[in-house]
Each structure stands twice: as C-alpha cells, then as structure tokens.
Amino acid sequence: MDTRLSCLIRGIIGVIFGLLALLFPNILLLETLYVIFWILIGLGIAGFLFLAITSRSDESLFWFSLSAGLLIIGVLSFLVQPIVAIIFLLIIAGIAFYNGFSDITLALKHPRTKYFLIPGMFVAGAALLFGLLYYFPSFLENLVIVTLGSFAFVFGLFSIVMGYYHAEEPKQDVSEIKWDTTCQDHKHQGKK
C-alpha cells in the first residue's frame, strides 16, 4: 500500500474514534458502547484483512497481525465486559499516538513542511482541547477521554491532509540511468 492510502485510512480511523470520544465521553458507562465497540471491531477486522490481502507482501503481515490483535481484543471484551471501556480508551490513545508518530516521521522527510506540520498538529490539538473545556466544562469529568479524543481527531485530520497532499516520488526513467561501463571497458582492453 502506498503512503497516500495509508495516511488516508489512518486519518479516517483517527477521526472516527476521536469523534466518538468527543461526542460520547459518558458512553463508556453505558451498555451501547459495547454494541458500538463490536461494530467497530468487526469493521476493523474486515478492513485490516482487506488491506492485508491487497497490499504488498512486506506490509501484509502487519495488516494480518492487526486483524488478529483486534480479534483477540474482541474475545477478551466478550469474556470480561468491563474491560471494553479500558480497551476503547487504549485504542483511542494508540490511534492518536500512531497517527502523530507517523505524521511526524513523514513530515521530517520533507524539510519544507516539518516546521509547520509538527507544531501545527500539537497546537491544533491543544486548541481544540482548551476550546472544548472552555465551552463545555462538563468535559472535565472525563478529561482523559476528551484529551485523547481531541488529539486523535486532530491527528486524524492531519493524516488525511497529508495523504491528500502527499506527492508521489517521481519514478526514474530507464533512459536516464547512467550505466557504469568502466569495468566492462577494462575487461575488453585486457582481451586485445
């Protein structure tokens, strides 16, 4: 899978989980979280299996292991229902961390964007968090969930933007490759 598609998928997943954490911070105490959790686990397993089948061989093991990990998480949540809230929180934190880390490493490869993108992600996440806490003081009750949700949402948006604007590496034309013929010339001179 190319970098553009990977950024778009990670960004969409980050935005979905971020919005769920921001719109329903008290849902962790309700039974409907369990249904939403299983729907997302099922979609995640199906999506990761599709990516594993369609991606290159060096990336397919990664996507297969992610789908197996989601299956294990699903089985654990079925056996112990109160663990669903903790798993949901860890998933949001993992998505935020992974999106932020991969966006930072991708931005570091492009020197022109790294000075704007890296601080922009953190400033936008902090601004969203402080804005939510200012206008909705009830979010202070679920500060950890709201913090993780706001950063997952912002990092997901930045991943989508990076995937949309990511320039493909130009492929080098075969006619532009300069072959090193010095060794061949020496071999032919020795035979004369």
Buried (B, 14 or more C-beta within 10 A) or exposed (E): BEBBBBBBBBBBBBBBBBBBBBEBBEBBEEEEBBEBBBEBBEEBBEBBBEBBEEBEEEBBEEBBEBBBEBBEBBEEBEEEEEBBBEBBBEBBBEBBBBBBEBBBEBBEEEEEBBEEBBEBBBEBBBEBBEEBBEEEEEBEEBEEBBBBBBBBBBBBBBBBBBBEEBEEEEEEEEEEEEEEEEEEEEEEEEEE
